[in-house]
Amino acid sequence: MTAEKPVRPGGALAARPLHFIWICDCSGSMGFDGKIQSLNAAGRDALPHMRRVADENPNAGVLVRTLRFSRGACWLQNQPVALDQFQWTDLVGDVVPRTAAFAAEFRNRLDREGAQTGDVQVSLIWNNYNDLDLHVICPHDEEIYFGHPNSDCGGELNVDMNVSPTSEEPVENIYWPSGGAPQGRYKVYVRHYRNHGLPRCEDPTHFKVAVKMAGLIEEFSDKILDGQQKLIYEFDLDNKILANKGGRGNTDMGMALQMTADVLRMASMPERALPPVLVLISDGQPTDNFDKGLQSLLAQLWGRKAVRIAIAIGRDAELEPLQRFIGNTERAPLLANNPETLVKYIKWASTAVLKSVSAPANRTKGEAVASGANVMIPEAPPPVPSDVGPGSAGDVW
């Protein structure tokens, strides 16, 4: 005869609450290149896996909530929602001009060639082996081009292509470092220096120019014949423009951390609660008082105990504040440069991390302590290379 399990006096032990909070950047730049759509798809895809992990750990009662931040911050649910009732609410990025960030076709080529950026950046792209040249005349009438790549005022042509026909996806780039661009009028020209006579090099050659000025970007399209030179754009740079730089939209990350701190106060958290899981996702940098928000979060016992994970979307994300949010030098922010990697990291945070926190006794050798909590979490999976997966090569951030 099989012995019956002893009955716990007073009945079964109630599940310990485990708060899981998504803290999501919804600034204007998240609306570019499919970032916000990929985040929404990853969040929806992770839910069934998250529920499966929770079902395997019934001693934890998982409560989920989403906090969006951009210009200000707000909760998408008035109260924490039990995981079995939680539904992903699609996030929407703030509406800002499309010219507030380099288009992917510019960014991919600039990254490929190691182009530099600053308060002023002018970039040229075209799609054949012809030799087009970028020229910029500085406020002091000094001209930067292939024959004079460095100006006395700090400007530099640091990418120059197709002097010999080497690429069908060329780019050229002139920039002034942050704080180094002189005030005054700039003139941007494109010159068609040589048609190399190769296939698919028929003129006129179509091209695009992007002009970044203190964070705002203007994009121009035109076509040009061999031997021709065209004035593309003139603009003025002054202190007022520099003081208002940053056209990527507001990223009030500090306010989001302050609001997270408010819900983790001791008065609203049961003593038996498991360490919260906070997943911060951003593609930019804070534009408010991040230090104050982080200080408020770490001033709370449950803020310090929380397992804090950070996911950086794209190469423009500033990693330093995300590392400080994590609070553990042995665990870096996870960098997602394509949708496939973002899906992997969201699934990992919502399953592997959740499992470790909800069953803290299940620890394996080699796992690292996360944040300030006495919780061991497994290593994150490796990123997906940008050339793997359908459509991924064109979706690199």
PEQUINOR-V273151 format. One line per field, one symbol per residue. ss: DSSP state (H for helix, E for strand, - for the rest). burial: 1 if it has 9 or more other C-alpha atoms within 8 Angstrom, else 0. A space follows every 10 residues. Layout:
ss->???
burial->???
//
This chain:
ss->---------- -----EEEEE EEEEE--HHH H---HHHHHH HHHHHHHHHH HHHHHH---E EEEEEEEEE- --EEE----- EEHHH----- -------HHH ---HHHHHHH HHH------E EEEEEE---- EEEEEEE--- --EEE--E-E -----EEEE- ---------- EEEEEE---- ---EEEEEEE EEEE------ ----EEEEEE EEE--EEEEE EEEE----EE EEEEEEE-HH HHH------- --HHHHHHHH HHH--HHH-- ------EEEE EE-------H HHHHHHHHH- HHHHH-EEEE EEE-----HH HHHHHH---- ---EEE--HH HHHHHHHHHH HHHHHHHH-- -------EE- -----EE--- ---------- -HHHH--
burial->0000000000 0000011111 1111111111 1111110111 1111111011 1011001011 1111111111 1110110001 1110000000 0011010011 1101011111 0000101111 1111111111 1111111110 0011110011 1001111111 1100101011 1111111101 1010111111 1111110000 1000111111 1111111010 0001110110 0100001000 1100101111 1111111111 1001110000 0011111111 1111111111 0111011101 1111111111 1111101100 1110111100 0010111111 1111111111 1111111111 0010001111 1110111100 0000010000 0110111
//
